[in-house]
Amino acid sequence: MVKHFSHRALTIALTLGAFLIFSSSAFAHGFTSVVYVDATQGARDHVRTELALEYDLLVVSAADVEHDDPLFEDGTAAFDGGDPKAQAAALDEHIDTVVAYVTGRFGVSADGTRCRPSRDGGVEIEQRDGVPYARLALDFACPAGAGAHELTSKLFPGSEQYVRSTHTIVTYEDLDVQSGTASLDAAHPSFSTEQSRLEQYWAFFRLGAEHLYTGIDHILFLLALIAGSRRLRDIIAVATTFTVAHSVTFILAALGVVSAPASVIEPVIALSISVVAGMTLYRLWRPDDGAEGLDWQRLALVFVFGLVHGLGFASALGLDRAFSWSLLSSLLVFNLGIESVQIAIILAVFPALLLLRRRVPLAGLSATGAIATGVCAMGLLWFVQRVAGV
C-alpha cells in the first residue's frame, strides 16, 4: 500500500511540476498581438486604410527605432495615466515617429509598385477588450491605372522582443471590386486581391488551429475533459457539448451580437479548468457517489463553460463586424481549425489513457489523478493571477 501510494504521489508531483514549468515557459516567451486593418479603395487610385494597433506596443516599438525621440517617456506616462485623450495627444505629438514606424512595416503596392503613404488625420484611441488601441488612418496613392493590390504587414514583433507573434486581420471592401477578410502573419505577411478564396480560407484555418495548440488554457480544459471520461461515449458527449457551446458564442461574438470583457472571460476560463478537473478528482475518490447525476452535471458545466471559451476564441480573433456571408464563411473555417486540433488531441490522449486503464488499472488511475491534479492546480493559479491582474 505504501509503495502504491508513493508511486501515485510521485506521479502527481512530477506532472504538477511539468505543468508549472510549461506554464512559466509559455508566459516567458511573450504573447501574441493582433493588428486590425480596414481597407477601402478611394478615388483616383487611392487605397485608404485604418489601422488599429495596441497602444503600449506601438509606443515601445516606435521609440525603439527612434532612440532620440522622447516618445517612450511621454507615451508611457499617458499609458499609466489611463486617459485616452492624453494617450492620443502623446502619439500626435510624436506623429512623425509613429508614422515612420508603421509605414516601414506596413504597406500597399499595386502591380508590384509600392504606393506612396500619407497620414489622414490624427490618432484616436479605442478600447478592445479593455486594451487601449491606437487607430491611425493612412492613405496610399498608387500608380494610375494599376491592377491588383497587395497589402503587406510586418508589424510586431520588433527588436524589443515583447511579442512572440502578430496576426494582422485585414477587412477590405470594394478593393479591386472585392470584399472579404484576410489573415496575415510572419509566415504569410502579404495578401493580394488576386489570391483565391481557398487561399484566404486556409489562412483562417491555420489561425484557428494555431490558436488552440498555442492556447495552453484551452488545452488544459480539454485534458480535464479527457481525464474525466471513462468510456468512448463519455468523450464523444463532452467533446460534442463543448464544440456546440463554444461554436455558438464564438460566431455570435465575432459578429458583434454578444460581448463580454476580457477581465471577466479570462478568469472564468481559468476557473472552468479547475472545476472540470476537480469533478474528475471527486469521481476518482468517490466512484459510486451518484455517478449518473454527476455525468449530467458535468455535461451542463461543460456546456456553460464552453459558451465562455467561445467568447475567448472570438476575443483572440478580434472581429466585431456586421454580418456578411464572406465573414461568416471565414469564421466557420477558423472554427474548423480549432476543431481539427481538438480532435487530434483527443485521438492522441484518450485511447492511450483508456488502454492504460484497462491493461494496468492502478497506473491508469494514477495517470488520471496526476493529470486532473496538475490541471486543477494550474487553473486555480491562473484564476488568482487573472483576478489579481498579474
C-alpha positions in Angstrom: 0.0 0.0 0.0 2.8 2.4 0.9 4.6 1.6 -2.4 1.4 2.2 -4.4 0.8 5.5 -2.5 4.4 6.7 -3.1 4.2 5.8 -6.8 1.0 7.8 -7.1 2.3 10.7 -5.1 5.5 10.8 -7.2 3.5 10.7 -10.5 1.2 13.6 -9.3 4.2 15.6 -8.2 6.1 15.2 -11.4 3.0 16.0 -13.5 2.3 19.1 -11.5 5.9 20.2 -11.8 5.8 19.8 -15.5 2.6 21.8 -15.8 4.1 24.6 -13.7 7.3 24.7 -15.8 5.4 24.6 -19.1 3.1 27.4 -17.9 6.0 29.6 -16.8 7.8 28.9 -20.1 4.7 29.9 -22.1 4.4 33.2 -20.2 8.1 33.9 -20.5 8.2 33.8 -24.3 5.9 36.7 -24.8 2.4 36.9 -26.2 0.5 37.2 -29.4 -0.7 40.6 -30.6 -3.4 41.4 -33.2 -3.4 44.3 -35.6 -6.7 45.3 -37.3 -6.8 46.9 -40.8 -9.8 48.2 -42.6 -9.0 48.9 -46.3 -11.2 50.6 -48.9 -10.5 51.8 -52.4 -10.9 55.5 -52.9 -11.0 57.8 -55.9 -8.0 58.4 -58.2 -6.2 55.1 -57.5 -6.0 55.6 -53.7 -6.4 53.0 -51.0 -7.5 54.2 -47.6 -6.5 52.1 -44.6 -7.4 52.4 -40.9 -5.0 50.5 -38.6 -5.7 49.7 -35.0 -2.6 48.8 -33.0 -2.0 48.1 -29.3 -1.1 51.4 -27.8 1.7 50.3 -25.5 3.3 48.1 -28.1 3.2 50.9 -30.6 4.9 53.3 -28.2 7.6 50.8 -27.2 8.3 49.7 -30.8 8.3 53.1 -32.4 10.5 54.5 -29.7 12.9 51.6 -30.1 13.5 52.6 -33.7 13.9 56.3 -32.9 16.1 56.4 -29.8 16.4 60.2 -29.7 12.6 60.8 -29.7 11.1 61.1 -26.2 8.0 59.2 -27.3 8.7 56.4 -24.8 8.6 58.7 -21.8 5.6 60.7 -23.0 3.7 57.6 -24.2 4.4 55.6 -21.1 3.2 58.4 -18.8 0.0 58.7 -20.8 -0.5 54.9 -20.7 0.0 54.8 -16.9 -2.5 57.7 -16.5 -5.1 55.7 -18.4 -6.6 58.8 -20.1 -7.5 58.1 -23.8 -7.2 61.8 -24.7 -3.7 62.0 -23.1 -2.7 58.9 -25.0 -3.9 60.2 -28.3 -2.2 63.5 -27.6 1.1 61.8 -26.8 1.1 59.9 -30.2 0.0 63.1 -32.1 2.9 65.0 -30.6 5.3 62.3 -32.0 3.3 61.5 -35.1 6.2 61.5 -37.5 8.0 58.8 -35.4 4.8 56.8 -35.2 4.0 57.0 -38.9 7.6 56.2 -39.8 7.5 53.1 -37.8 4.1 51.9 -39.1 4.8 52.7 -42.8 8.2 51.0 -42.5 6.4 47.7 -41.7 3.0 48.1 -43.3 2.4 49.0 -46.9 0.2 48.7 -50.0 1.5 48.0 -53.5 -0.1 47.8 -56.9 1.2 45.6 -59.7 4.5 45.3 -57.7 4.9 49.0 -57.3 4.8 50.5 -53.7 2.0 53.0 -53.2 3.0 56.3 -51.5 1.7 56.6 -47.9 0.4 59.8 -46.2 -1.3 60.3 -42.9 -5.0 61.1 -43.0 -5.9 62.9 -39.7 -4.8 62.4 -36.2 -4.7 59.4 -33.8 -7.7 58.1 -32.0 -7.8 55.8 -29.0 -10.3 53.0 -28.7 -10.8 50.1 -26.3 -10.7 46.5 -27.4 -11.4 44.0 -24.6 -10.1 46.5 -22.1 -6.9 47.2 -24.0 -6.2 50.6 -25.5 -5.7 50.6 -29.2 -4.4 53.4 -31.4 -6.4 54.0 -34.6 -4.3 55.6 -37.4 -5.6 56.3 -40.9 -3.2 56.2 -43.8 -3.9 57.0 -47.4 -1.9 55.2 -50.1 -1.5 56.8 -53.5 -1.0 54.1 -56.1 0.2 54.3 -59.8 -2.6 55.4 -62.1 -4.4 52.6 -63.8 -2.7 49.9 -61.6 -4.3 46.5 -61.3 -4.3 44.1 -58.4 -3.4 45.5 -54.9 -1.3 43.8 -52.3 -1.2 44.6 -48.6 1.9 43.6 -46.5 2.2 43.7 -42.8 5.3 43.0 -40.7 4.2 45.0 -37.6 5.4 43.5 -34.4 7.4 41.8 -33.2 10.4 44.1 -33.4 13.8 44.1 -31.8 12.1 44.7 -28.4 11.1 41.0 -28.3 8.0 41.6 -26.2 5.7 40.0 -28.8 6.0 36.4 -29.8 4.0 36.8 -33.0 1.4 39.1 -34.6 -1.7 38.4 -36.7 -2.9 41.2 -38.9 -6.7 40.9 -39.6 -7.5 42.7 -42.8 -11.1 43.6 -43.7 -11.4 45.0 -47.1 -14.4 46.5 -49.0 -14.6 47.3 -52.7 -10.9 46.7 -53.1 -10.5 45.8 -56.8 -14.3 45.2 -56.7 -13.8 42.6 -54.0 -14.8 42.4 -50.3 -13.7 40.0 -47.6 -11.4 39.2 -44.7 -7.8 38.1 -44.7 -5.3 37.0 -42.0 -1.6 37.8 -42.2 1.3 36.6 -40.0 5.1 36.3 -40.1 5.0 33.3 -42.3 2.4 34.8 -44.7 2.8 38.6 -44.4 1.1 39.6 -47.6 -2.4 39.5 -49.1 -3.3 40.1 -52.7 -6.7 40.6 -54.3 -5.5 38.0 -56.8 -5.5 35.4 -54.1 -8.2 32.7 -54.4 -10.9 32.3 -51.8 -9.4 29.0 -50.9 -6.0 30.6 -50.0 -7.8 33.0 -47.7 -9.7 30.2 -46.0 -6.5 28.3 -45.5 -5.1 31.3 -43.6 -8.1 31.3 -41.3 -7.9 27.6 -40.8 -4.2 27.9 -39.8 -5.1 30.8 -37.5 -7.8 28.7 -35.7 -5.6 25.7 -35.4 -2.7 27.8 -34.1 -4.9 29.5 -31.5 -5.9 26.2 -29.9 -2.5 24.5 -30.0 -0.7 27.6 -28.6 -3.5 28.3 -26.1 -2.5 26.2 -23.1 -5.6 27.1 -21.0 -7.9 25.7 -23.7 -5.7 22.6 -24.0 -5.7 22.0 -20.2 -9.5 22.3 -20.2 -9.6 19.6 -23.0 -7.2 17.4 -21.0 -9.5 17.8 -18.0 -12.4 16.6 -20.1 -10.4 13.6 -21.4 -9.2 12.6 -17.9 -12.8 12.6 -16.7 -14.1 10.4 -19.5 -14.2 6.7 -18.8 -15.8 5.4 -21.9 -15.9 6.3 -25.6 -19.4 7.7 -25.3 -18.3 9.9 -22.5 -15.6 11.7 -24.5 -18.0 12.0 -27.5 -20.6 13.5 -25.3 -18.4 16.1 -23.6 -16.5 16.9 -26.8 -19.7 17.5 -28.8 -21.2 19.6 -26.0 -18.1 21.7 -25.7 -17.9 22.1 -29.5 -21.5 23.2 -29.9 -21.3 25.6 -27.0 -18.1 27.4 -28.0 -19.1 27.5 -31.6 -22.4 29.3 -30.8 -20.8 32.1 -28.7 -17.8 32.3 -31.0 -19.9 33.1 -34.1 -22.2 35.5 -32.2 -19.4 37.4 -30.6 -17.3 37.7 -33.8 -20.4 39.1 -35.5 -20.9 41.6 -32.7 -24.2 40.1 -31.4 -22.9 39.3 -27.9 -19.8 40.5 -26.0 -18.1 40.3 -22.6 -15.0 42.0 -21.3 -11.7 40.0 -21.2 -11.4 40.9 -17.5 -14.4 38.6 -16.9 -13.8 36.0 -19.7 -10.2 35.1 -18.8 -10.7 34.4 -15.1 -13.8 32.3 -15.8 -11.9 30.2 -18.4 -9.2 29.6 -15.7 -11.9 28.7 -13.2 -13.6 26.3 -15.7 -10.3 24.4 -15.9 -10.2 23.8 -12.2 -13.9 22.9 -11.8 -13.9 20.3 -14.5 -10.6 18.8 -13.3 -12.0 18.9 -9.7 -15.0 16.9 -10.8 -12.7 14.3 -12.2 -10.8 14.1 -8.9 -14.1 13.7 -7.0 -15.1 10.8 -9.2 -11.7 9.1 -8.5 -12.2 9.2 -4.8 -16.0 8.7 -4.7 -16.7 6.5 -7.8 -20.1 5.3 -6.7 -21.5 8.5 -5.3 -24.3 9.4 -7.8 -22.3 8.7 -10.9 -25.2 9.2 -13.3 -26.1 12.5 -11.7 -22.5 13.7 -11.9 -22.5 12.8 -15.7 -25.4 15.2 -16.3 -23.9 17.9 -14.0 -20.6 17.6 -15.9 -22.3 18.0 -19.3 -24.2 21.0 -18.1 -21.0 22.6 -16.7 -19.1 21.8 -19.9 -21.8 23.5 -21.9 -21.8 26.6 -19.8 -18.0 26.8 -19.7 -17.9 26.1 -23.5 -20.0 29.3 -24.0 -17.3 31.2 -22.2 -14.5 29.6 -24.1 -16.2 30.6 -27.3 -16.1 34.2 -26.2 -12.4 33.7 -25.6 -11.9 32.4 -29.1 -13.7 35.4 -30.5 -11.7 37.8 -28.4 -8.5 36.3 -29.8 -9.7 36.7 -33.3 -10.8 40.2 -32.6 -13.5 40.5 -35.2 -16.6 42.6 -34.5 -18.2 43.2 -37.9 -21.6 43.4 -39.4 -22.9 40.2 -40.9 -21.7 39.2 -44.3 -21.6 35.7 -46.0 -17.8 36.2 -46.6 -17.2 37.0 -42.9 -19.4 34.1 -41.7 -17.5 31.6 -44.0 -14.2 32.8 -42.7 -15.4 32.4 -39.1 -16.6 28.9 -39.8 -13.2 28.0 -41.3 -11.4 29.4 -38.3 -13.6 27.3 -36.1 -12.8 24.2 -38.2 -9.1 24.9 -37.5 -9.9 24.9 -33.7 -11.9 21.6 -34.1 -9.1 19.9 -36.0 -6.6 20.4 -33.2 -9.2 19.4 -30.6 -9.9 16.2 -32.4 -6.1 15.5 -32.8 -5.5 15.9 -29.0 -8.4 13.6 -28.2 -7.2 11.0 -30.6 -3.7 11.2 -29.2 -4.5 11.1 -25.5 -7.9 9.4 -24.9 -7.1 6.0 -26.5 -3.7 5.8 -24.7 -5.3 6.6 -21.3 -8.2 4.2 -21.9 -5.8 1.4 -22.8 -3.7 2.1 -19.7 -6.8 2.0 -17.5 -7.8 -1.4 -18.9 -4.4 -3.1 -19.0 -2.9 -1.6 -15.8 -5.8 -0.2 -13.7 -3.6 1.2 -10.9 -1.3 3.0 -13.4 -4.3 4.3 -15.3 -5.8 5.6 -12.0 -2.5 7.3 -11.2 -2.2 8.9 -14.6 -5.8 10.2 -14.4 -5.2 11.6 -11.0 -2.0 13.2 -12.0 -3.5 14.9 -15.0 -6.5 16.1 -13.0 -4.4 17.3 -10.1 -2.0 19.2 -12.3 -4.7 20.8 -14.4 -6.8 21.8 -11.4 -3.7 23.4 -9.7 -2.9 25.4 -12.9 -6.5 26.5 -13.3 -6.5 27.8 -9.7 -3.2 29.6 -10.2 -4.3 31.3 -13.4 -7.7 32.2 -11.8 -5.9 34.0 -8.9 -3.4 35.7 -11.3 -6.2 36.9 -13.7 -8.4 38.2 -10.9 -5.5 40.0 -9.4 -4.4 41.3 -12.8 -1.0 39.8 -12.6 
